[in-house]
Amino acid sequence: MRHAAFRIIFVVFSKQRFQARHRVRAAIVVAFVVVALVECVLCNVPFFQSLAASGDSAAAYNTLGPGLERRDDGLLEVTDPTQAYLQVAADGSSDYVRVVPVSDEVLQGAERQGERVLRTVRVRPDADRRACELTSVSLDSSRSLYVRAAAGRTVRVQVVEPKGSLIPFDAVRANVRVPFSVSPLRVALLVLVLVLVALWRPGSRLWKVPLNTSSVRQRVTLGVLLTVPGLVTVAVVAWQLVSAVPLSFHTDGMYTYDYDQYDHVARALLDGHAWLDLDVPDALRDADDPYDVTTRQQLLADGVSPVYWDYAFFDGRWYSYFGVVPALLLFVPYRAITSLWVDGGLMMPSGAAVPLLMFVFLVFACLLTIRVIERVRPHVSLAAVSMLCVFVVLASNAPYLWYRTNFYSVPIAASLLLSTLGLWLWMGAAHPNAADAGGDGGANTVESLSLPRLAAGSACIAANVGCRPSFVVVAFAAFPLFWPQIRAIVGQLRAIASGSGVRGRARTVLHALRAPLAVLVPALVVVVPLFAYNMVRFSSPFDFGSSYQLTVTDMTSYHQSWSNFVWTVAYYLFLPLRWTDTFPFLAVDPAPLKDWGFAEAMPGGLFVMVPLALAALACPFLRKRMRVRGHAGMWPTLVMFLLLGLLIVALDARLGGLGWRYIADFGWLFALASLPLMLIALDCERPRLRWLLRVLVLAPLLFTLSLTVLSLFLYGRDDEMIRNDPGLFHDVQSWFTLI
């Protein structure tokens, strides 16, 4: 009887496993068919539409407008932008024309002559004098050379470039067939989207797998998933180190733009001084007020050089006002180590430092998110955990820093790493089951603390003083996080003070203060040298040098107006999106201010770009709904994250202005404060409502992912992709413009 029962169970279990494997195989087949249909049919509509094109060779004969002049070397020169066009006869058999570029020999000849030939050209095709959309073509993208133009008898391609531009066009051909194309990047994106939808859809099996942080299998899986960005980081860092060159640019009569600030700091520290080894013109040193914009403009007009843009100038020397800790962590060791085989050492570019810092941030952002989830909603599903990890990374503005890897991003990336690492260590310092102890258990809450983790977390958070100082307010999270232990320590001190005996009291007090000392001493060990460094440079421990930077205004007397402050806070959180009807379908949104203030172009505010972050505003009202198990301090800690996020928004708006990159200062705090409401929604006990709520969380998350990708291609943003990587920009643009 028992054997029969076991046999039945085995058969049922085997059948379930077979059905599960069958479903997985069916899903893979369906996904493959979907990707194939989208890639081969939908994305190749231009190919099918142009199959009947005549390809008439006569359509290669062009008529040049009077605003274009053909040079002897074959290049076109714009002489009148209003009449700069190439016109070709067509027979109406194709909606597409192809721009034929000049040969590589022609381009190389122009480069040898020191002439600048446009590799990216803005054009507007007109068919039978009917204007089409303005677009651009690039020599770095063969697909972009096919331009959509309504079928007609004549096609005119207007060149929309200023007078004197050299255009590398040999001809424009009509009646062309667009070739069939398979894009590996597009296929990879399609596969990624399908995988995410399959894993996160409400009926996915991943929703049935609970989080278990002690599971070796789950830990290994997380490690494998993080290995992918880790390998990409290694490749990027290696390429940056091998191809590193000085990034210093100067034009007569202009400022000198040197992007190697951190390498200059590293050299200075290795040489034993705080000022940078950069030339200081006598005229600038002797100027009555070098911070006055008019004075600097006159110096530049008189040929005074170099005047470094965005460097701090104080007491006749150049300094960097960016935090020194990243230099100590990466730039100084790299130059010191490489000096063992290269005289003077090698330079670490910011393009290598930022990806390295951001990868470590990615690791600890995920670990911190998982630790918070475990304290707020234990045993929630892995689907919810993975979605929320992605959400926190997106809300932290990490994609911006991964994309823009110059020296401006270095201190922010370092502070993100140190803050998440510090909080993760602090949360791991207290045993989760000791937080609710009362009575005689109060002493146990203190004894359960891991002093090494307390000290390491404190050192990390204190190091923000030498990176991005506004991050140091994260230290206030210690009060709600360790409130049970703080109360227990105060109780111990009171008991000691009320005792009648004096013998051994000092030793007892010292024992009671072990935890506070483990927090304060490492912080002082980190902060005191940083303050001394400021003292050496600017004669004040609290002066980081930002007031002495040479930039668009006199920073020694500049103060953000309160009207600007209010609008800047509003823009940070609620700046609306600005949609367009051409790729990338999103544009930077102007953020007008009453008075002048720093304002970096950005597509939208935090709550608009990441709508799920609005859930943070509900955190103060969720105390009764949060099922806190074993860590009573998590609710006030998460409310503190919300308050600290609002505080940093105010600090950035008041002291720094409006900057897209500054969203990284506070976005991650809002994301952590959003976790309780999102966990309640994703783990709803009512099945039908749970399905709906999961869809309502998934949709905004995919929306944020889409905005993040589109924002990489924005016109008008700093480090535009159309300039930095025109090939990739136009390859992706062609996915949409040709259809």
C-alpha positions in Angstrom: 0.0 0.0 0.0 2.8 2.4 1.0 4.7 1.5 -2.2 1.6 2.1 -4.3 1.2 5.5 -2.7 4.8 6.4 -3.4 4.5 5.2 -7.0 1.4 7.4 -7.5 3.2 10.5 -6.0 6.2 9.8 -8.2 4.1 9.5 -11.3 2.2 12.7 -10.5 5.5 14.6 -9.7 7.1 13.3 -12.9 4.1 14.4 -14.9 4.2 17.9 -13.4 7.9 18.2 -14.2 7.2 17.0 -17.8 4.4 19.6 -18.2 6.6 22.3 -16.7 9.4 21.5 -19.1 6.9 21.4 -22.0 5.6 24.8 -21.1 9.2 26.2 -20.9 10.0 24.8 -24.4 6.7 26.1 -25.8 7.5 29.6 -24.4 11.0 29.5 -25.9 9.5 28.5 -29.3 6.9 31.3 -29.1 9.5 33.8 -28.1 11.7 32.8 -31.0 8.8 33.1 -33.4 7.8 36.6 -32.0 11.4 37.8 -32.3 11.7 36.4 -35.8 8.5 38.0 -37.0 9.3 41.4 -35.5 12.8 41.4 -36.8 12.3 39.9 -40.2 8.9 41.4 -41.0 8.0 44.5 -39.0 11.5 45.9 -38.8 12.1 45.2 -42.5 9.0 46.8 -43.9 11.1 49.2 -46.0 12.7 46.2 -47.7 9.3 44.7 -48.7 7.9 48.2 -49.7 10.8 48.8 -52.0 11.0 45.4 -53.7 9.2 46.8 -56.7 11.6 49.8 -57.1 13.0 50.1 -60.6 16.6 51.0 -59.5 16.8 53.1 -62.7 20.4 54.2 -63.2 19.3 57.5 -64.7 18.1 58.4 -61.2 21.8 58.8 -60.2 22.1 62.1 -62.2 21.9 65.0 -59.7 21.2 68.7 -60.1 23.0 70.8 -57.5 21.2 73.8 -56.0 22.9 77.2 -56.3 23.8 77.0 -52.6 26.1 74.0 -53.1 29.4 74.0 -54.9 31.3 70.9 -56.0 35.0 71.2 -55.2 37.8 69.6 -57.3 38.3 66.9 -54.6 34.7 65.9 -54.9 33.4 67.4 -51.6 30.4 69.7 -51.6 30.7 73.1 -49.9 27.6 75.0 -48.7 27.7 78.6 -50.0 24.0 79.5 -49.4 22.1 77.4 -46.9 18.7 78.4 -48.3 19.6 76.9 -51.7 21.8 74.0 -50.7 20.2 70.9 -52.2 20.7 67.9 -54.5 17.8 67.2 -56.9 17.3 63.9 -58.7 14.6 62.6 -61.1 12.5 59.7 -59.9 9.8 57.4 -61.4 7.7 57.0 -58.2 8.5 53.3 -57.7 10.2 53.8 -54.3 9.6 55.8 -51.2 13.3 55.9 -50.5 16.4 57.6 -51.7 20.0 56.7 -50.9 22.8 59.2 -50.2 26.1 58.1 -51.8 29.1 59.3 -49.8 32.4 60.2 -51.3 35.3 57.8 -51.1 37.5 57.3 -48.1 40.4 58.7 -50.1 38.6 62.0 -50.5 37.9 62.2 -46.8 41.5 61.3 -45.9 42.8 63.9 -48.3 40.7 66.6 -46.6 41.9 65.5 -43.2 45.5 65.8 -44.3 44.7 69.3 -45.3 43.4 70.1 -41.8 39.8 70.5 -43.1 36.8 69.5 -41.1 34.3 67.4 -43.1 30.9 66.7 -41.6 30.4 63.0 -41.0 26.9 63.7 -39.7 24.7 65.8 -42.0 21.2 67.1 -41.4 19.0 66.7 -44.4 15.3 67.2 -45.4 14.0 65.3 -48.4 11.3 66.9 -50.5 9.3 65.0 -53.1 7.6 67.0 -55.8 8.2 70.0 -53.5 6.3 68.4 -50.7 8.5 68.8 -47.5 9.3 65.7 -45.5 10.6 65.3 -42.0 14.0 66.7 -41.1 16.5 63.9 -40.3 20.2 63.3 -40.4 22.6 60.8 -42.0 26.0 59.6 -40.9 28.9 58.1 -42.7 29.3 55.9 -39.6 25.9 54.2 -40.3 25.3 52.7 -43.7 21.6 52.2 -42.8 21.1 55.9 -42.2 22.1 56.7 -45.7 18.7 55.5 -46.8 16.2 58.3 -46.4 12.4 58.1 -46.6 10.9 60.5 -49.2 7.4 60.3 -50.6 7.4 58.8 -54.1 7.2 61.4 -56.8 8.8 62.6 -60.1 11.5 64.6 -58.5 13.2 64.3 -55.1 15.1 67.2 -53.6 17.4 66.5 -50.6 18.0 69.8 -48.8 21.2 70.1 -46.8 20.5 71.9 -43.6 23.9 73.0 -42.5 25.6 76.4 -42.1 27.5 78.2 -44.8 31.1 76.9 -45.3 30.2 73.3 -44.2 32.0 70.6 -46.2 29.5 67.9 -47.2 30.8 64.4 -48.1 28.0 63.6 -50.6 28.8 62.2 -54.0 25.2 61.9 -55.2 21.6 61.1 -54.2 20.0 58.1 -55.9 16.2 57.6 -56.3 14.2 54.5 -57.1 16.3 52.4 -54.7 15.6 49.2 -52.9 16.3 49.1 -49.2 18.3 46.0 -48.3 17.1 43.4 -45.9 18.7 43.9 -42.5 19.0 42.0 -39.2 20.3 44.1 -36.3 22.0 42.1 -33.5 21.4 45.0 -31.1 17.7 45.1 -31.9 17.4 41.3 -31.5 19.1 41.5 -28.2 16.8 44.2 -27.0 13.7 42.2 -28.2 15.0 39.1 -26.3 15.6 41.2 -23.2 12.1 42.7 -23.2 10.6 39.2 -23.7 12.6 37.7 -20.9 11.7 40.5 -18.5 8.0 40.3 -19.4 8.1 36.5 -19.1 9.7 36.7 -15.6 7.6 39.5 -14.3 4.2 38.8 -15.7 1.7 38.1 -13.0 1.4 34.4 -13.8 5.2 33.7 -13.9 6.5 30.9 -11.8 9.0 33.3 -10.3 6.2 34.8 -8.2 5.9 31.4 -6.4 9.6 31.3 -5.4 10.1 33.0 -2.0 13.1 35.1 -1.1 15.5 33.1 1.0 18.8 35.0 1.7 20.3 31.9 3.3 19.8 29.9 0.2 23.1 29.0 -1.6 21.2 28.6 -4.9 19.7 32.1 -4.7 23.1 33.6 -3.8 24.8 31.9 -6.6 22.1 33.0 -9.0 22.5 36.6 -7.9 26.3 36.3 -8.4 25.8 34.9 -11.9 23.4 37.7 -12.8 25.9 40.3 -11.5 28.7 38.6 -13.5 27.3 39.9 -16.7 27.6 43.7 -15.9 30.9 42.7 -14.1 32.4 41.4 -17.3 31.2 44.4 -19.3 32.8 46.6 -16.7 36.1 44.8 -16.9 36.0 45.2 -20.7 35.2 48.9 -20.6 37.8 49.6 -17.9 40.5 47.7 -19.7 39.7 49.5 -23.0 39.7 52.9 -21.3 43.0 52.2 -19.6 44.7 51.0 -22.8 43.3 53.9 -24.9 43.7 56.6 -22.3 44.9 60.0 -23.6 45.0 63.4 -22.0 41.6 65.2 -22.4 42.7 68.8 -22.5 41.3 71.2 -25.2 42.2 74.8 -25.9 41.2 77.4 -28.5 42.9 80.8 -28.7 40.8 83.4 -26.8 38.9 80.8 -24.9 39.1 78.9 -21.7 41.1 75.7 -21.4 38.9 72.6 -20.9 40.9 69.9 -19.0 38.9 66.8 -18.0 41.7 65.1 -16.2 41.1 66.8 -12.8 41.4 63.7 -10.8 44.7 62.7 -12.4 46.1 66.1 -11.6 45.0 65.6 -8.0 46.7 62.2 -7.9 49.9 63.7 -9.2 49.8 66.5 -6.7 49.3 64.1 -3.8 52.1 61.8 -4.9 54.3 64.9 -5.1 53.4 65.8 -1.6 51.3 69.0 -2.0 47.6 69.9 -2.4 47.8 72.4 -5.3 47.8 71.2 -8.9 50.8 71.2 -11.1 49.2 73.5 -13.7 50.6 76.7 -15.2 49.3 79.9 -13.8 49.5 83.0 -16.1 51.0 86.0 -14.4 48.2 88.2 -15.6 45.6 86.0 -13.9 47.7 85.8 -10.7 48.0 89.5 -10.6 44.4 90.3 -11.5 42.5 92.4 -8.9 39.5 90.0 -9.0 40.1 86.9 -11.1 36.5 85.7 -10.2 34.9 88.6 -12.0 33.5 87.4 -15.3 34.3 90.7 -17.1 37.9 90.6 -15.9 38.4 87.0 -17.1 36.8 87.8 -20.5 39.3 90.6 -20.9 42.2 88.4 -20.0 41.1 85.8 -22.6 40.7 88.6 -25.2 44.3 89.7 -24.4 45.5 86.2 -25.1 46.1 85.1 -21.5 46.3 81.3 -21.3 45.7 78.9 -19.8 42.6 79.8 -17.8 41.1 76.5 -16.7 37.3 76.1 -16.9 35.7 74.7 -13.7 38.9 74.6 -11.7 39.2 76.3 -8.3 41.7 79.2 -8.3 42.8 80.4 -4.9 45.8 82.4 -3.7 47.6 82.1 -7.1 47.2 78.3 -7.5 44.9 75.9 -9.2 42.9 73.3 -7.1 40.1 70.8 -7.7 37.0 71.4 -5.7 35.8 67.9 -6.3 36.1 65.4 -3.5 39.6 63.9 -2.9 38.5 60.4 -1.7 38.0 58.9 -5.3 41.6 60.1 -6.0 42.8 58.2 -2.9 40.8 55.1 -3.7 41.6 54.8 -7.5 43.7 57.4 -9.2 46.6 57.6 -6.7 47.1 53.8 -6.4 46.9 53.3 -10.2 49.5 56.0 -10.9 51.7 54.7 -8.1 51.5 51.1 -9.2 52.1 51.8 -12.8 55.1 54.0 -11.9 56.9 50.7 -11.0 57.4 50.1 -14.8 56.6 53.4 -16.4 58.4 56.6 -15.3 55.9 58.8 -13.5 53.1 56.2 -13.8 50.1 56.1 -16.1 46.9 58.1 -16.0 43.6 56.6 -14.9 40.9 58.2 -17.0 37.5 59.1 -15.5 36.0 56.8 -18.1 37.6 53.9 -16.3 36.9 55.0 -12.7 33.2 55.7 -13.1 32.2 52.3 -14.5 34.3 50.6 -11.8 32.6 52.6 -9.0 29.2 52.1 -10.6 29.5 48.4 -10.8 30.4 48.1 -7.1 27.4 50.5 -6.4 25.2 48.1 -8.5 26.3 45.2 -6.3 25.6 46.9 -3.0 22.5 48.7 -4.2 21.0 45.3 -4.9 22.2 43.8 -1.6 20.9 46.8 0.3 17.5 46.6 -1.4 17.3 42.9 -0.7 18.2 43.5 3.0 15.5 46.1 3.3 12.9 43.9 1.6 13.8 41.0 3.9 13.2 43.3 7.0 9.9 44.8 5.6 8.3 41.8 3.9 10.1 38.5 4.5 9.6 35.6 2.1 8.3 37.9 -0.7 8.7 36.4 -4.2 11.8 36.6 -6.2 9.9 38.3 -9.0 9.1 41.2 -6.7 12.7 41.3 -5.4 14.1 41.4 -8.9 11.6 44.1 -10.0 12.4 46.3 -7.0 16.2 45.9 -7.4 15.8 47.2 -11.0 13.5 50.0 -9.8 16.0 51.2 -7.2 18.9 51.2 -9.7 16.8 53.2 -12.2 15.6 55.7 -9.6 19.2 56.2 -8.5 19.9 57.8 -11.9 22.7 55.2 -12.4 22.1 55.0 -16.2 23.1 58.6 -16.5 26.4 58.0 -14.7 27.1 54.9 -16.7 26.6 56.9 -19.8 28.4 60.1 -18.8 31.7 59.0 -17.4 33.6 62.2 -17.2 35.1 63.7 -13.9 31.8 65.3 -12.9 30.3 61.8 -12.4 33.3 60.5 -10.3 32.4 61.9 -6.9 28.7 61.1 -7.3 29.4 57.5 -8.3 31.8 57.2 -5.3 29.2 58.5 -2.9 26.5 56.2 -4.2 28.9 53.3 -3.6 29.9 54.4 -0.1 26.4 55.3 1.0 24.8 52.0 -0.1 27.8 50.0 1.3 27.7 51.9 4.6 23.9 51.4 5.0 24.2 47.7 4.1 26.9 47.2 6.7 24.9 49.1 9.3 21.8 47.0 8.6 23.9 43.9 8.9 25.5 45.0 12.2 22.3 44.5 14.2 20.8 41.0 14.5 17.2 41.4 13.2 15.7 39.3 16.0 17.3 41.5 18.7 15.6 44.7 17.8 12.4 44.0 19.7 14.0 42.9 22.8 12.8 44.7 25.9 13.4 44.6 29.6 16.5 42.7 30.4 16.9 42.0 26.7 17.8 45.6 26.2 21.5 44.8 26.9 21.3 42.0 24.4 20.3 44.4 21.7 23.7 46.1 22.2 25.7 43.0 22.7 24.2 41.6 19.4 25.8 44.5 17.4 28.7 43.7 15.2 31.3 46.3 16.0 33.4 45.7 12.9 30.4 46.3 10.7 29.4 49.4 12.7 32.9 50.8 12.3 33.2 49.9 8.6 29.7 51.4 7.8 30.6 54.5 9.7 33.9 55.0 7.8 32.1 54.5 4.5 29.4 57.1 5.2 31.9 59.6 6.7 34.0 59.3 3.5 31.2 61.1 1.7 32.7 64.3 3.1 35.5 63.7 0.6 33.2 62.8 -2.3 29.8 64.4 -2.5 29.4 66.0 0.9 25.5 66.2 0.7 25.5 62.4 1.0 26.8 62.6 4.5 23.3 63.4 5.8 22.7 59.6 5.3 24.4 59.3 8.8 21.1 60.5 10.4 19.6 57.1 9.4 21.6 55.7 12.3 19.2 57.1 14.8 16.0 55.2 13.7 18.0 52.2 12.6 19.7 51.7 16.0 17.1 53.3 18.2 16.5 50.2 20.3 20.3 50.0 20.9 20.5 53.7 21.7 17.8 53.4 24.3 19.5 50.4 25.8 22.8 52.2 26.0 21.2 55.2 27.7 19.5 52.9 30.1 22.8 51.2 30.9 24.5 54.6 31.5 21.7 55.7 33.8 22.0 52.5 35.8 25.8 53.0 36.1 25.3 56.6 37.2 22.8 55.6 39.9 25.1 52.9 41.2 26.8 53.5 44.6 30.1 51.9 43.8 32.9 53.8 42.1 35.3 50.8 41.6 35.1 49.6 38.0 32.7 52.3 36.9 35.0 53.7 34.2 35.5 50.3 32.8 31.7 49.7 32.8 31.0 53.0 31.1 33.6 52.3 28.5 32.0 48.9 27.9 28.6 50.5 27.5 30.0 53.0 25.0 31.7 50.5 22.8 29.0 50.7 20.1 28.9 54.6 20.0 32.7 54.7 19.9 32.7 52.1 17.0 30.6 54.6 15.1 32.3 57.9 16.1 36.0 56.9 16.1 36.2 55.6 12.4 34.1 58.6 11.3 36.6 61.0 12.9 39.6 59.0 11.5 38.1 59.6 8.1 36.8 63.1 8.5 39.6 64.9 10.4 42.2 64.3 7.6 39.7 65.6 5.0 39.1 68.7 7.0 42.9 69.1 7.4 43.2 68.8 3.6 40.7 71.7 3.2 42.6 73.7 5.8 45.8 73.3 3.9 44.1 74.4 0.6 41.7 77.1 1.6 42.5 78.0 5.2 39.2 76.6 6.5 38.3 73.0 7.3 34.8 73.5 6.0 35.7 75.2 2.7 35.8 72.7 -0.2 36.7 75.3 -2.8 33.5 75.4 -4.8 33.2 79.2 -4.3 36.6 79.7 -6.1 35.7 77.8 -9.3 36.1 79.8 -12.6 32.8 79.3 -14.3 29.9 81.2 -15.9 29.5 83.6 -13.0 31.4 84.9 -9.9 30.8 82.1 -7.5 32.3 84.0 -4.6 29.3 86.3 -4.5 26.6 84.1 -6.1 23.6 83.0 -4.1 20.6 81.1 -5.5 17.5 83.2 -5.2 14.6 81.9 -3.2 12.3 82.1 -6.3 14.8 79.9 -8.2 15.0 77.6 -5.2 11.2 76.9 -5.2 11.1 76.3 -9.0 14.3 74.1 -8.9 12.8 71.8 -6.2 9.6 71.5 -8.3 11.6 70.8 -11.5 13.7 68.1 -9.7 10.5 66.2 -8.8 7.8 67.2 -11.3 9.4 68.5 -14.5 7.0 67.2 -17.2 8.1 65.2 -20.2 8.2 66.8 -23.6 7.3 64.4 -26.4 8.1 64.8 -30.1 7.0 63.1 -33.2 10.6 62.3 -34.4 13.3 60.0 -33.0 14.0 59.8 -30.1 10.4 61.0 -29.5 11.5 62.7 -26.3 13.2 66.1 -25.8 14.9 67.9 -23.0 12.4 70.1 -21.3 13.3 73.8 -20.7 13.2 74.7 -17.1 12.9 78.5 -17.0 14.1 80.4 -13.9 13.3 83.9 -12.9 17.0 84.7 -12.2 20.1 83.1 -13.6 21.1 79.8 -12.1 22.8 76.6 -13.1 20.4 74.5 -15.0 21.4 71.3 -16.9 19.0 70.2 -19.6 17.0 67.2 -18.5 14.0 65.3 -19.8 11.8 65.2 -16.7 11.7 65.2 -12.9 12.2 62.1 -10.7 8.5 61.4 -10.1 7.8 61.8 -13.9 10.6 59.7 -15.1 10.1 57.1 -12.3 6.4 57.2 -11.4 6.8 54.4 -8.9 9.0 56.6 -6.7 5.7 58.5 -5.8 5.1 55.5 -3.5 7.6 57.0 -1.2 5.1 59.7 -0.2 2.9 57.0 1.3 5.6 55.6 3.6 4.7 57.7 6.6 1.1 56.4 6.6 2.0 52.7 6.3 3.1 51.9 9.9 0.2 49.6 10.6 0.2 48.0 7.2 3.9 47.1 7.3 4.5 43.6 8.5 7.7 44.2 10.2 9.1 40.9 11.4 12.1 41.1 13.7 13.2 44.7 13.0 10.9 47.3 14.6 13.2 50.1 13.4 12.6 49.7 9.7 9.4 51.9 9.5 11.1 55.0 11.0 14.2 54.2 9.0 12.4 54.2 5.8 10.5 57.4 6.7 14.0 58.9 7.5 15.1 57.9 4.0 12.2 59.9 2.6 13.0 62.9 4.8 16.7 62.7 3.9 15.8 62.6 0.2 13.7 65.7 0.6 16.5 67.4 2.5 19.1 66.6 -0.3 16.7 67.9 -2.9 16.6 71.2 -1.0 20.3 71.3 -0.5 21.0 70.6 -4.2 18.4 73.2 -5.3 19.9 75.8 -2.9 23.6 75.1 -3.4 24.0 73.4 -6.7 21.2 74.5 -9.0 19.3 72.2 -11.4 21.3 69.2 -12.6 20.2 66.0 -14.2 23.2 64.2 -12.6 22.2 65.5 -9.2 19.1 63.3 -9.2 21.5 60.6 -8.2 21.9 62.3 -4.9 18.4 61.6 -3.7 16.6 59.3 -6.2 17.8 56.1 -4.4 16.5 57.4 -1.1 13.1 57.9 -2.5 13.2 54.5 -4.1 14.1 52.8 -0.7 11.2 54.7 0.9 8.9 53.4 -1.8 9.5 49.8 -1.1 6.8 49.3 1.6 3.9 50.3 -0.5 5.2 48.4 -3.5 5.7 45.3 -1.5 2.2 45.5 -0.1 0.9 45.8 -3.7 3.0 43.0 -5.1 2.2 40.6 -2.2 -1.5 41.4 -2.0 -3.4 38.5 -0.5 -6.5 38.8 -2.7 -5.7 36.9 -6.0 -7.6 39.0 -8.5 -6.5 42.3 -7.0 -2.9 41.0 -6.7 -2.9 40.2 -10.4 -4.0 43.8 -11.2 -1.6 45.4 -8.8 1.3 43.5 -10.3 0.4 44.8 -13.7 0.1 48.3 -12.3 3.6 48.0 -11.0 5.1 46.3 -14.0 3.7 48.8 -16.5 5.4 51.9 -14.9 8.6 50.0 -14.5 8.7 49.1 -18.2 7.8 52.8 -18.9 10.8 53.9 -16.9 13.1 51.5 -18.6 11.9 52.8 -22.0 12.4 56.4 -20.9 15.9 55.5 -19.7 16.8 54.1 -23.1 15.3 57.0 -25.1 17.0 59.5 -22.8 20.4 58.2 -24.0 19.6 59.5 -27.5 18.3 63.0 -26.5 19.3 66.0 -28.5 20.6 68.9 -26.3 21.8 66.7 -23.4 25.3 66.9 -22.2 27.5 64.5 -24.2 25.0 64.0 -27.0 25.2 60.5 -28.5 24.7 62.0 -32.0 28.2 63.5 -31.4 29.9 60.9 -29.3 28.7 57.8 -31.2 27.0 58.9 -34.4 27.1 55.4 -35.8 25.0 53.9 -32.9 22.7 56.9 -32.9 21.9 56.6 -36.6 21.6 52.9 -36.6 18.9 53.1 -33.9 17.3 56.1 -35.5 17.0 54.2 -38.8 14.8 51.6 -37.0 12.1 54.2 -36.8 12.7 56.7 -39.6 12.6 54.2 -42.5 9.3 52.7 -41.4 
